[in-house]
Amino acid sequence: MNEDMMTESERTSTLTDPTLGATTGRGKGVFYVHTLGCQMNVHDSERIAGVLEDDGYIPATEEQAADKDVDLIIMNTCAVRENAAERMYGTIGLWADLKRTHPNMQIAIGGCMAQLDRKRIAQKAPWVDAVFGTKNIGSLPRLLDQARMAGTCQVEVADKLDYFPSQLPVARASKVSSWVSISIGCNNTCTFCIVPTTRGKEHDRRPGDILAEIRRCVDEGAKEVTLLGQNVNSFGYGIGDRYAFSKLLRACGDIEGLERVRFTSPHPAAFTDDVIAAMAETPNVMHQLHMPLQSGSDKILRAMRRSYRSAKFLDILRKVREAMPDAQISTDIIVGFPGETDEDFEATMDVVRQARFQSAFTFEYSPRPGTPAAEMEQVPHEVVQERFDRLVKLQEQITEEELAKFEGRDVEVMITGAQGKKDSATHRVTGRERTGVLVHIGVPDGEPMPQIGDFVTATVTHAGRHNLIADPDVNAGQTYAVRR
């Protein structure tokens, strides 16, 4: 059957039936996925890996990935900032040398830059075997097969969403922490953003499908899930249910075995009081919030087409902290947006001082072709750089001050990795406490090494610049306890 003639249910069953891949794709080779960009891209890479494994490919070991000793390399690209695009073309150029020394190796380019720049990639890098868009992950095995037969680059980039990527097989990078997409795409028209072009209009998944996936994650060993969406809190707006996201958070609280729920990223314009209440009243929803500010200047927010103003933003933070005094809040900020004056920048600095973010992802404005802001008068680079440096310095000072408040407190950390072996000089385990702060925990002498997925409650003994250290002295009455 031609794929274009399939119904949605037929296409979905073909993509998820493990017997089909096992029959036709056994022993196809070792693959490695190189991911650029946001959490959505990281989760898409899990779907790419799942589709390939379902078709008979084998994931590379760490050593194989480091040595590029593989049969297939896939780059899942980002288009949000110019440097991500530059890194993509730079890396593709390096991979050309690999292709010359390993002519049977295949190279595939997917993600947002593939969606945006499909023709240029195929023309500029003829050694690439397949280019696939954000809505074409399920087509990758077929494109690779066709490339082997035809000897030319195969390109498939759809503009219309036919199925949710969540319907595809998945190979999760972590067994204890899972990404779960609740929506894809974006309906906003921010003048700096390319996401609506690369991801399309917003589409929400059915709540029942989301909860079923979360339950599967928990059944497979996950103790934490992060709900993903370009504007995660506008979930349900398309069908007129402005309370859908808060209902979803509360429903997560009823899933047995699910210890922690996080979400990213919300939009201030849709961040309503019912969401704050759901966060505060649902025990397994963490008091962690990533709330993109972008600018503290109302003039710049208007130019960005951000549908809120600084006073509303700060009022949201006030309400969150009143309901959850322990909440840790992070943000995104763009420095040097077209038309930004010294006064505008000082307004951003003032909001940062008032907001007391735990951390901030700070970016110099990067014009993206095809966006309205790219056609505006740009701020000189040296001015942007000076402002950027000042903002980073301010935020780092605030971060250090906020982390220092943890010293002497007990925190519960879900272990996600280790820094050294138990018999080494640095026998620490690492993970995040409930509000998302990274913590490195020293294992006291005589105590067994905690395992990934364990929960360790320990006393914070030192605050670093970007993380916490807990090296508790149990003989002095400091806390160290493990829960599995």
Secondary structure, DSSP 4 states (H G I P E B T S, - for coil): --GGG--HHHHHHHHH-HHHHHHH-TT-EEEEEEE-SSHHHHHHHHHHHHHHHHTTEEEPPHHHHHHT--SEEEEEE--SSHHHHHHHHHHHHHHHHHHHH-TT-EEEEEEHHHHHSHHHHHHH-TT--EEE-TT-GGGHHHHHHHHHHH-S-EEE--SS--S-GGGS----S-SSEEEEE-EES-----TT--HHHHH-S-EEPPHHHHHHHHHHHHHTT--EEEEE-TTGGGTTGGGT-TTHHHHHHHHHTTSTT--EEEEE---GGG--HHHHHHHHH-TTB-SEEE---B-S-HHHHHHHT-S--HHHHHHHHHHHHHH-TT-EEEEEEEES-TT--HHHHHHHHHHHHHH--SEEEEEE----TTSGGGGSPPPPHHHHHHHHHHHHHHHHHHHHHHHHTTTT-EEEEEEEEESS-TTSS--EEEEEETTS-EEEEEPPTTSPPPPTT-EEEEE--EE-SSSEEE---GGGT--EEEE-
